[in-house]
Amino acid sequence: MTASGRDAINVTLTDGVLRVTINRPARRNAVDFATLDALGEVLATEARADEVRVVVLSGADGSFCSGADLAAAAEGPFHTPEETMDKANRAVRAVVTLDVPVIAEVAGAAVGYGVALALASDFVLASDDAYFLLAFTKNGLMPDGGATLMVPAILGRAKANALLLLGERLPAADALREGLVTAVHPRNSLQRHTEELAERLASGPRRAQALTKRAVTVPLVVQLDEALAREKEGQCELLAGAEFAEALTARFEKRAPVFG
């Protein structure tokens, strides 16, 4: 794990609750290679310590995660698409396979990989101004992080296509109605509600929670591994393709944020 990557992740442990916060507010908490590396390492090691009873995923300063920082990838240091996808997939898989419950605290934007990270969690609490956006195809890419599995499984194929193929924005209220999130709370009380749920889970019977989560997720893990492999193959092809290059050039020329 690089020093710069760990700097982009804040980790605190209080009364059994491990809060992992993506801390890149200047980039709306978009994740670069180093951040993905750090996130995956924390979830694969520190989150599995005996004293951890619950994990909370969040983003700093009002945004959950605005996806992959494609501008940072263009600026370097260079990492192959395969290396980047492996880091991204490691973090998502770690969330799903953790024995302890994982809560995604989604304030503001959950875009691209941020949506995948939230949906990999066991509970998704969203602020009333939060939204979910999978705009990969508009950038000449495809959804990843297991989103091609999770979104249709929750919404059904027809509604999923509006998000996955058309890149339509889904506000928090609609996400709640469609079963994409657990609850929606006012922005100023979201953290309090997250802490209340985390405390409730942390005080519960750990082994019973672990076996229940495992029973629910074991069938999912097999499908997730297959989805991640398909996404990796497709995304690596698209990242080297003309459509993505054109989209990237257009965004740089407009000085628009380049997230995926």
N, C-alpha and C positions, 0 to 999 in steps of 0.2 A: 504494500500500500504506500503510495507517495504521500509526502508531507502535505502537498497542496490538496490532495484528495481528502485527507483527514480534516484539513482546515475547512472544507466545504460541508462537513457533517458534524453537527453538534450531538453529543450523546450524554444523557444523564440517567442515573438510576436512583429512584426514590421509592422506598417502600415496595419494592418488587416490580415497579413500573419502569421499563426502559423506554425513554423517549428518544427517538432518532429523528433529527430535524435536518432537512436539506437546507443549507445555509449559503445560498448564492442569490441573494435578493436583487442584485444588480442585473441578473439574467433571469429574473422571475423564477428562480430555482430550477432552471434548466440544468440537466445533468451532462457533464462532459465525461470523458473516459476515466479521469482520475476520481471523479465523484462516484461513478458507477463502481469502480474498484473498491473504494472505501465503503460504500453502502453494502455491497455484497460481503465484504470481509466482516463488517460489524454484525450483519444478520446471520452469518455462518459461524461466528465465534462468540462474541460477547452476548448476543441475544440468546444463546443456548446455555448460558451459565445457570447453575442451580438456583441462584437467588432471583433470577428473572421469572416473573409470573405473568407479565403482560408486556407486549411491545406496542408502542404508539408511533406511527409514522406521521410526520407533519412537515410543513415548509415554513421558512422564516418570512416574516413581514408581509403576510396577507395573501400569499399564493402557495398552493400545494406543490405543484411541479408543472412547468410548462413544456415538458418533453425533453428531447435530446438537443443539446446545444450544438447545432450543425455548424455554426460560425466558428466555434472553438475547434471543432474537428478540422475545419478548413485551414485554420491558423497554425495547427500543430501543437505538440509533436505528433508525428504521424503514427497512427495505429490502423491496422487493416480492418475492414468491415467485419471480418470473422472474429477478430479479437474483441472489438467493441460489442458485437452481438453476444459473445460468450459472457462478457462482464454483465451486460444487461440481463441476460437470461439467468445468470447465477443469482442475482438479487431477487428476481421474481420467484424463482424456484425455492429460495430460502424462506421467503414469506409463507408460501404455501405449505412447506414441510416442517416449519417450526411446530413444536409440540404445544407451545403456549399460544393463546389468542393474540391476534394482531388487529389493532384498530387503526384505520386510516382517518386522520383528521383533515378533511379537505376544506380549506378556506380558499375562496377565490378560484383561480384557474387550475384545472386538472386537464392537461393537454397531452396527447400522444402517449409517450411512455408513462406519464403521470397517471393517466387513466388505467393503464395496465397494472401499475403498482397499487393503486387503490383497490381495484377489483380482485387482486390476489389476496387482499386482506380479508379477515373474517367479519369485521364490522366496518362500515363506512359511514362516518358522521360528517355531514356537509353543512357549511354555512348557507344561509338563505340567498346569498349572492354568488354562490359557487356555480360553476358550470363544467361540463365534460365535453371535450372536443377531440376527435380523432381525424385530423386533417391530412393524414399521410398522403392520400392519393392526389391531393392538390399540389403536393411537392414532388410528385413522381415516385412516391414510395408506397409501401404497404404497412398496415398495422403490425406491430410486433409486441413483445412482452407477454404473449399469450392472449392478447386482445381478440384475435380471430377465433379463439375458443370461448373465452369468458363472455364476450358481449352477446353472441348469438344464444349461448346457453341461458342467459338471463332474459334477454328481450325477445327471443325468437328471430328467425331468419329475416323476415320482412322488415321489422323495425331496426334490426341490427344493420341492415344494408344502408339505411338512411345515415347512420353514424359512420360506418366503415367505408362505404363507396362514395357517398355524397359529402361526407365531412360536415354534417349538420351539428350545430351546437345544441347540447341538451342541458337546459337549466336545472338547478337542483330540485325544484318542485316537481318537474317532469321526471327526473331521475328517481325520485322517491315513489312517484305513482307507478313507474314501470318496474320497481323492485331493484334498481341498480344501487341504491343506497339504503342504509338502515334507518336513518333519521336525518331531519333537517332542522337546524337551530339558528336563531339570530346570530349574526357574526360576533357580537359582543359577549355571547354566552356559550359559544361553541367549545372553547377550551374547558370551561367548567363542566359541561355535559360530558366531554371526553374523559375528564378526570374522574367523574362520578362513575362512569361505566368501567373505567380501568380499575378503580378501587373495588368495585363490586366483583369483577372477575378475579382480581388478585386475592381477594379474601375467600374465594370459592375453592372447592376440592381440586387440587392440581391434577392428580392422576385421572380423575373422572373426566375433566376437561380435555386432557391430552388424548385419552383413548377415544373420546367422542369426536374430537377434531380429526384424529387419524382415520377413524371409520368413515368420516365424511369425505376426506381428501384423498385417500389411497386410490380410489377409482379415477379421481380427477388428475392425479399426478401422472398416470400413464398417458392420458389424453394430452395433458399439458406438455409432456416431453415430446410427443409427436408434433404438437402445434408449434412449439419452439423451434424444432428442427426444420419444419416447413417454412416458418417465418424467416429463419436465418438464411436458408437457401434463397428464398425469394428476395429478401431485403438486400443481400449481398449482390445479387444480380442487378437490382434496381439502383443501388448506390453507385454502380459503375456505368449506369446507362445514361442515354442522352436526355431523357425526360427530367431526371433529377438534376442534371447539370444545367439545363435551361431554367428550371425553377430556382435553383440556387443563385444563378447569375442575375435573374430578374429581381430577386429579393435583395441582393447586395446593391444593385443599382438603385433600388427604391429606399435603401438604408432601412429596410424593415427587419424586425427580429427574425432570425433564421433558426426556428425550432422545429422539431419533428416529433 
